């Protein structure tokens, strides 16, 4: 057997576990980056939902105050109509 083929065989045999380890390491690193990216996306979504919820609460409070004012004016109109009868 020639030394070149012998060394090539040894390199392939010892290189295969290193290649497998490298691919597993790359896979784990890629999954970690994807998870971090997904976590950031969920965090942004939660912040947007919180902002939308606070806007909705402010809008609802405004509508409640306007409805109360309309109710007050309606009762005043009813009182005027009762006084006219």
N, C-alpha and C positions, 0 to 999 in steps of 0.2 A: 504494500500500500504506500502510495506516495505521501510525503509529509504534508503537501498542500491539502489533499483530500481529508487526511486525518485531522488537521487543524480546522478545516472547514466544518467537518462533522462535529468536532468539539465545540466550535463557536455556535453552530446551530443548536446543539443540545443545551448549551448553557445560556444561549440567548433567548430561547423560547420562554422559560419561566420569567426572565426579565421583561420580555415583551408583554406577557400576560399580566404581570404586576403593573407595568406602565399603563396598559389599557384599563385595568381596574381603577388605578389612581386617577386617570383622566375622567373616567365615568363618574366617580365619586365627586370630583371637583366640579364637573359639569352639572351634576344634580344639585350640588350646594349653591352654585350660582343661579340656577333656575329657581330654587326654593327662595333664595333671597330676593330675586326679582318678583316672584309671586307675592311674597310678603310685603314688598314695597307697594305693589299694585293694590293689595287688599287694604293697606294702610291709607293710601290715597283715596280709595273708594269709601272707607269709613269716614275720612275727613270730609269728603264731599257730601256724604249722607248726613253727617252732623250739621254741616252748614245748611243743607236743604231743610232739615228738620227745624233748625232755629228760624229760618226764613218763614217756614210754614206756621210756626208758633206765633211769630210776630204778625203775620198776615191774619191769623185767626183772632188774635187779640184786637187788632184793628177792626175786623169785621164785627166782633162782639160789641165794641164800643159804639160803632156806627149803628148797629141794630138797637142798642139801648137808647141812643139818641132818637132814632126813628120811633121807637116805642113811646118815648117821652112826648115827642111831638104829636103822635097819634092820639095819645090820651088827652093832650091839650086841645086838639081839634074836636074830640068827642065831647069834652066839657063845654066847648063853645057851641057845638050843635045842640047839646042838651039845654044850654041856657037860652038858645034861640027858640026852641020849641015852646 
